[in-house]
Amino acid sequence: MSEDKSIENTPSSPERRRFVGVAATAAGLSLAPGIMLMEVAHGRPEEQAASSAVRWGMLVDATKCGTGCNDCVSACSTENGWTPVAESQHKNQAPQWIRKLELQDPLTQFETNLPMMCQHCADAPCVDVCPTGASFKRADGIVLVNRHTCIGCRYCMMACPYKARSLVHEPLNDTQKADVPRGMGCVESCTLCVQKIDRGDGTTACAEACTASGHNALLFGDMNDPESEISKRLRELPTKQVRADLNLNLGVRYHGI
């Protein structure tokens, strides 16, 4: 669907990339009134680097995921300041931080509901193809995008097997969150609520909402800690990695699919 805009104003134009490269380095990206990307900081002190001793991950129990329930999507939207597909004016350009899938086995007609988000791969294709290093994986397994160096080329979107990334097409104002900087022309995806993790909340907005609704289909935690609840559940339940044939070692595991 074309828009009545000149090529100079498109998110991926050469002019924009040159501007971002200079302006972001010099002064930071102006995201919204009073918010500069370079000034945004999380609660975790800078000297406390993410540790490889931790591997943050998510267990999704599809047998408990409620049909028609979108609490996880709504919670993620509220926490991170993006507009869900159902509310977006441009549905083909809507953010893909998390979305609900309804699947049906063509042979048995068995139906399954599950949330799909960035799988936080240990060997992330998005990181491999990024020409600027904007896509990166923290030591604790969380895959993120550095909005200072993202040029909106969308190679990572093409490389992602899970359709988990999206490009910000429109200017952002009212929905902007101080601790979740977003910017037009940047690629974004689920961050496992890194701002909540870094300030010590210990869980994600989607998992909190799922628990509050009584479904308990989402469990977040440290997969490297054998005593964590998620590690215990992973030992008890048979789980799968989506597209396990790709050998990406995912941080999101599914039960019941």
TORLOTI-912076 format. One record per residue (C-alpha): residue in one letter; chain; x, y, z. Coordinates in Angstrom, 1 decimal. Example, Ala and Ser with C-alpha at 12.3 -4.5 7.8 and 13.67 -1.06 7.14 Angstrom:
REM TORLOTI-912076
> A; A; 12.3; -4.5; 7.8
> S; A; 13.7; -1.1; 7.1
//
This chain:
REM TORLOTI-912076
> M; A; 0.0; 0.0; 0.0
> S; A; 1.7; 3.2; -1.2
> E; A; 1.8; 6.4; 0.8
> D; A; 1.9; 9.9; -0.7
> K; A; 5.4; 10.7; 0.6
> S; A; 8.6; 11.5; -1.2
> I; A; 11.5; 9.0; -1.1
> E; A; 13.5; 11.4; 1.0
> N; A; 11.0; 10.9; 3.9
> T; A; 10.8; 7.2; 3.8
> P; A; 12.3; 5.4; 6.9
> S; A; 14.9; 3.5; 4.8
> S; A; 16.0; 6.3; 2.5
> P; A; 19.7; 7.1; 2.1
> E; A; 19.1; 10.7; 3.3
> R; A; 17.5; 9.4; 6.5
> R; A; 20.4; 7.0; 7.1
> R; A; 23.0; 9.7; 6.7
> F; A; 21.0; 12.0; 9.0
> V; A; 20.7; 9.3; 11.7
> G; A; 24.3; 8.4; 11.5
> V; A; 25.3; 12.0; 12.2
> A; A; 22.5; 13.2; 14.5
> A; A; 22.5; 10.1; 16.8
> T; A; 26.2; 10.2; 17.3
> A; A; 26.2; 13.9; 18.1
> A; A; 23.2; 14.5; 20.2
> G; A; 20.9; 11.4; 20.4
> L; A; 17.6; 10.8; 18.6
> S; A; 14.7; 13.1; 19.6
> L; A; 11.9; 10.6; 20.2
> A; A; 9.3; 12.7; 21.9
> P; A; 9.1; 16.0; 23.8
> G; A; 11.5; 15.9; 26.7
> I; A; 12.9; 12.4; 25.7
> M; A; 16.2; 11.9; 24.1
> L; A; 17.3; 8.4; 23.3
> M; A; 20.9; 9.0; 24.6
> E; A; 19.4; 10.1; 27.9
> V; A; 17.3; 7.0; 28.6
> A; A; 18.6; 4.6; 31.1
> H; A; 17.4; 1.5; 32.8
> G; A; 17.4; 0.8; 36.5
> R; A; 20.3; -1.7; 36.4
> P; A; 23.5; 0.3; 37.1
> E; A; 25.8; 0.6; 34.1
> E; A; 28.7; -1.1; 36.0
> Q; A; 26.5; -4.2; 36.6
> A; A; 26.8; -5.8; 33.2
> A; A; 24.4; -8.5; 32.0
> S; A; 25.8; -11.9; 33.1
> S; A; 26.2; -15.0; 31.0
> A; A; 25.5; -17.0; 34.2
> V; A; 21.9; -16.1; 33.5
> R; A; 19.8; -17.2; 30.5
> W; A; 16.5; -15.5; 30.6
> G; A; 13.7; -17.5; 28.9
> M; A; 10.0; -18.1; 28.6
> L; A; 7.9; -21.3; 28.8
> V; A; 4.6; -21.2; 27.0
> D; A; 2.1; -23.8; 27.9
> A; A; -0.3; -23.9; 24.9
> T; A; -2.6; -26.2; 26.7
> K; A; -3.5; -23.4; 29.1
> C; A; -3.5; -20.5; 26.6
> G; A; -7.1; -19.2; 26.4
> T; A; -9.0; -19.1; 23.1
> G; A; -9.7; -15.5; 22.3
> C; A; -7.6; -14.2; 25.2
> N; A; -5.3; -11.3; 24.3
> D; A; -4.3; -10.3; 27.8
> C; A; -0.6; -10.9; 27.0
> V; A; -0.8; -8.7; 23.9
> S; A; -2.6; -5.9; 25.7
> A; A; -0.1; -6.0; 28.6
> C; A; 2.9; -5.9; 26.3
> S; A; 1.3; -3.0; 24.4
> T; A; 0.7; -1.0; 27.6
> E; A; 4.1; -1.7; 29.1
> N; A; 6.1; -0.9; 25.9
> G; A; 3.9; 1.7; 24.3
> W; A; 3.0; 0.1; 20.9
> T; A; -0.3; -0.3; 19.2
> P; A; -1.7; -3.8; 18.6
> V; A; -2.9; -4.9; 15.2
> A; A; -6.6; -4.6; 16.1
> E; A; -6.2; -1.0; 17.0
> S; A; -3.7; 0.0; 14.2
> Q; A; -4.8; 2.1; 11.3
> H; A; -2.2; 0.4; 9.1
> K; A; -2.5; -3.3; 10.0
> N; A; 0.1; -4.4; 7.5
> Q; A; 2.6; -2.2; 9.3
> A; A; 1.5; -2.9; 12.9
> P; A; 4.2; -3.8; 15.5
> Q; A; 4.9; -7.5; 16.0
> W; A; 6.2; -7.5; 19.6
> I; A; 3.8; -10.3; 20.5
> R; A; 0.8; -11.7; 18.7
> K; A; -1.7; -14.5; 19.3
> L; A; -1.7; -17.4; 16.8
> E; A; -4.6; -19.8; 16.2
> L; A; -3.4; -23.0; 14.6
> Q; A; -5.3; -26.0; 13.3
> D; A; -3.9; -29.4; 12.5
> P; A; -5.2; -30.2; 8.9
> L; A; -5.4; -33.9; 9.7
> T; A; -6.9; -34.0; 13.2
> Q; A; -8.6; -30.5; 13.1
> F; A; -7.1; -30.0; 16.6
> E; A; -6.8; -26.3; 17.4
> T; A; -4.0; -24.7; 19.4
> N; A; -3.7; -21.1; 20.6
> L; A; -0.3; -19.7; 21.5
> P; A; 1.5; -16.3; 21.7
> M; A; 4.4; -15.8; 19.2
> M; A; 7.2; -13.3; 19.9
> C; A; 10.9; -12.9; 19.4
> Q; A; 12.4; -16.3; 20.4
> H; A; 15.6; -14.8; 21.7
> C; A; 17.8; -17.3; 19.9
> A; A; 21.3; -18.1; 21.2
> D; A; 22.4; -18.1; 17.6
> A; A; 20.2; -15.3; 16.3
> P; A; 19.9; -14.9; 12.5
> C; A; 19.0; -11.2; 13.0
> V; A; 22.3; -10.6; 14.7
> D; A; 24.2; -12.4; 11.9
> V; A; 22.8; -10.4; 9.1
> C; A; 22.7; -6.9; 10.6
> P; A; 25.2; -4.7; 8.7
> T; A; 25.7; -2.2; 11.5
> G; A; 25.7; -4.4; 14.6
> A; A; 22.4; -2.8; 15.8
> S; A; 20.9; -6.2; 16.4
> F; A; 22.8; -7.8; 19.2
> K; A; 22.4; -10.5; 22.0
> R; A; 23.2; -9.6; 25.6
> A; A; 25.2; -12.0; 27.7
> D; A; 22.0; -13.1; 29.5
> G; A; 20.4; -14.2; 26.2
> I; A; 18.1; -11.2; 25.5
> V; A; 18.2; -10.1; 21.9
> L; A; 17.8; -6.4; 21.4
> V; A; 18.1; -3.6; 18.8
> N; A; 20.4; -0.6; 19.3
> R; A; 18.3; 2.3; 18.0
> H; A; 21.3; 4.5; 17.6
> T; A; 22.8; 2.3; 14.9
> C; A; 19.7; 0.7; 13.3
> I; A; 19.4; 2.1; 9.7
> G; A; 16.1; 0.5; 9.0
> C; A; 17.4; -1.8; 6.3
> R; A; 15.1; -4.6; 7.5
> Y; A; 17.6; -7.4; 6.8
> C; A; 16.9; -8.7; 10.3
> M; A; 13.2; -8.8; 9.5
> M; A; 13.8; -11.0; 6.5
> A; A; 16.2; -13.3; 8.4
> C; A; 13.8; -13.9; 11.3
> P; A; 12.0; -17.2; 10.9
> Y; A; 9.3; -16.2; 13.4
> K; A; 8.1; -12.9; 11.8
> A; A; 8.8; -11.3; 15.2
> R; A; 10.3; -8.0; 14.0
> S; A; 8.7; -4.9; 12.6
> L; A; 9.7; -1.4; 11.4
> V; A; 8.4; 1.7; 13.0
> H; A; 6.7; 3.5; 10.1
> E; A; 5.1; 6.5; 11.8
> P; A; 6.3; 9.3; 14.1
> L; A; 5.8; 8.4; 17.8
> N; A; 4.5; 10.9; 20.3
> D; A; 1.7; 10.0; 22.8
> T; A; 2.6; 6.3; 23.2
> Q; A; 6.3; 6.9; 23.9
> K; A; 7.5; 5.4; 27.2
> A; A; 10.5; 7.0; 28.9
> D; A; 12.2; 3.7; 29.6
> V; A; 11.3; 2.0; 26.3
> P; A; 12.7; 4.3; 23.6
> R; A; 11.2; 3.8; 20.1
> G; A; 12.0; 5.7; 17.0
> M; A; 10.6; 6.0; 13.5
> G; A; 12.7; 4.1; 11.0
> C; A; 14.0; 1.6; 13.6
> V; A; 13.3; -2.1; 13.8
> E; A; 11.9; -3.4; 17.0
> S; A; 10.7; -6.6; 18.6
> C; A; 10.0; -8.3; 22.0
> T; A; 12.7; -7.4; 24.5
> L; A; 11.5; -9.7; 27.3
> C; A; 10.6; -6.5; 29.1
> V; A; 14.3; -5.8; 29.5
> Q; A; 13.5; -2.6; 31.4
> K; A; 11.6; -4.6; 34.0
> I; A; 14.3; -7.2; 34.3
> D; A; 17.1; -4.6; 34.7
> R; A; 15.2; -2.9; 37.5
> G; A; 14.7; -6.2; 39.3
> D; A; 11.0; -7.0; 38.6
> G; A; 11.9; -10.6; 37.8
> T; A; 9.2; -11.1; 35.2
> T; A; 7.6; -9.7; 32.0
> A; A; 4.4; -7.8; 31.5
> C; A; 2.9; -10.7; 29.4
> A; A; 3.6; -13.3; 32.1
> E; A; 2.2; -11.1; 34.8
> A; A; -1.0; -10.5; 32.8
> C; A; -1.4; -14.2; 32.0
> T; A; -1.0; -15.1; 35.7
> A; A; -3.5; -12.4; 36.7
> S; A; -6.1; -13.8; 34.3
> G; A; -5.8; -17.2; 35.8
> H; A; -4.5; -19.0; 32.7
> N; A; -0.9; -19.4; 33.9
> A; A; 0.3; -20.2; 30.4
> L; A; 3.4; -18.1; 30.5
> L; A; 6.4; -18.6; 32.8
> F; A; 9.4; -16.4; 32.7
> G; A; 12.7; -17.1; 34.5
> D; A; 16.4; -18.1; 34.4
> M; A; 16.8; -21.3; 32.4
> N; A; 20.4; -21.6; 33.7
> D; A; 19.3; -21.8; 37.3
> P; A; 18.3; -25.5; 38.0
> E; A; 16.3; -24.3; 41.0
> S; A; 14.2; -21.7; 39.2
> E; A; 10.6; -22.5; 38.5
> I; A; 11.1; -22.4; 34.8
> S; A; 13.9; -24.9; 34.9
> K; A; 11.9; -27.3; 37.0
> R; A; 8.9; -27.1; 34.6
> L; A; 11.2; -27.6; 31.6
> R; A; 12.4; -30.9; 33.3
> E; A; 8.8; -32.0; 34.0
> L; A; 7.1; -31.2; 30.7
> P; A; 7.8; -32.2; 27.2
> T; A; 8.6; -29.0; 25.3
> K; A; 9.4; -28.0; 21.7
> Q; A; 11.3; -25.2; 20.0
> V; A; 9.6; -23.8; 17.0
> R; A; 11.6; -24.7; 13.9
> A; A; 14.0; -26.8; 16.0
> D; A; 15.6; -27.9; 12.7
> L; A; 17.3; -24.5; 12.5
> N; A; 19.3; -25.3; 15.6
> L; A; 19.0; -21.7; 17.0
> N; A; 18.8; -22.7; 20.7
> L; A; 15.7; -20.7; 21.5
> G; A; 15.0; -18.8; 24.7
> V; A; 11.2; -19.5; 24.3
> R; A; 10.0; -23.1; 24.7
> Y; A; 6.5; -24.4; 24.0
> H; A; 4.5; -27.2; 25.6
> G; A; 1.4; -28.7; 24.0
> I; A; 2.2; -27.9; 20.3
//
